[in-house]
């Protein structure tokens, strides 16, 4: 296993510089071909999911494709490598065609706004990132050379105007706004032409200024969390989240960590006060950011407390909670609670009461099933999955809910691949 891990590390280095090293060196390792192929495929799949599908980094597409090409040289029968190679090739071809189409459409416009020009230059950069030597890429780069130069010059002038408009005695809030506004423009310059020296220098300067702003705001968030002023902390965090998405995403990690810690602390506070529903919502928000061990353990504790709360101190109290779930079509929780109530010692009257609720749930399923079908036909697959999963939780054989759910998951998987 250590040997395969070492292979992956070496190959990652080789693949990142394959233009200068070449195939013969890559294929010279004296290791079983199938093991080598599997190791490279695993690294390639990870790169495909994180860099292409996850981050949308088109510039990495050729490197990701290279993983699977090398894997197939080691073992031509590797079906997994062949499947992912086809996926990457389709991914690149589809996005290249779309980028060229978008660029040509914008070039044909008799007049273009600055936003149109930016969209045009981005489309050309996408095409260049995927197939830099393709004749369409070369044609578009030549056709947009003057447009790119004019766009960059105009945006640099805008940045200088924004910065010059801040007086020496300006308030911190005014300075922060100017830095952020200027950085948004610099991001466009960098995206349109990262090779422009003046634009690159402005981008670096402004990125440093915005990084300091992000740091200060996150420190405020942390201080508010420590004071248990969670609503204020959350409001402050929202002002930082937009900045986390700017530029190359270098602020995103710190922002996500702050969001995780805020929701985790908030959930713990709700837990301390036994506000289980609010605690559950907050720990889910934390887990949506990162599946940390602390949040997972907290989710388990809160789930057990919620189950006990739903069950209630008496059968009638549990029945009341069951009615509330049914009323809002929360059939998954209703089914779990019904099963919990039915598992205890019950007499004929209690059994009849539960049977009545089962009938109400069956009536709700028909409406929820219809909602799922409509969502599926409207291509709202997440909504459709939620509806069908709720139906199946109550009755796995209900109508064609299972078949529809399989179709939905297939559609979602296909979309996630692209």
Secondary structure, 3 states (H helix, E strand, C coil): CHHHHHHHHHHHHHHHCHHHHCHHHHCCCCCCHHHHHHHHHHHHHHHHHHHHHHCCCHHHHHHHHHHHHHHHHHCCCCHHHHHHHHHHHHHHHHHHHHHHHHHHHHHCCCCCCHHHHHHHHHHHHHHHHHCCCCHHHHHHHHHCHHHHHHHHHHHHHHHHHHHHCCCCCCCHHHHHHHHHHHHHHHHHHHHHCCCCHHHHHHHHHHHHHHHHHHHHHHHHHHHHHHCCCHHHHHHHHHHHHHHHCCCCCCCHHHHHHHHHHHHHHHHHHHHHCCCHHHHHHHHHHHHHHCCCHHHHHHHHHHHHHHHHHHHCCCHHHHHHHHHHHHHCCCHHHHHHHHHHHHHCCCCHHHHHHHHHHHHHHHHHHHHHHHHHHHHHHCCCHHHHHHHHHHHHHHCCCCCCHHHHHHHHHHHHHHHHHC
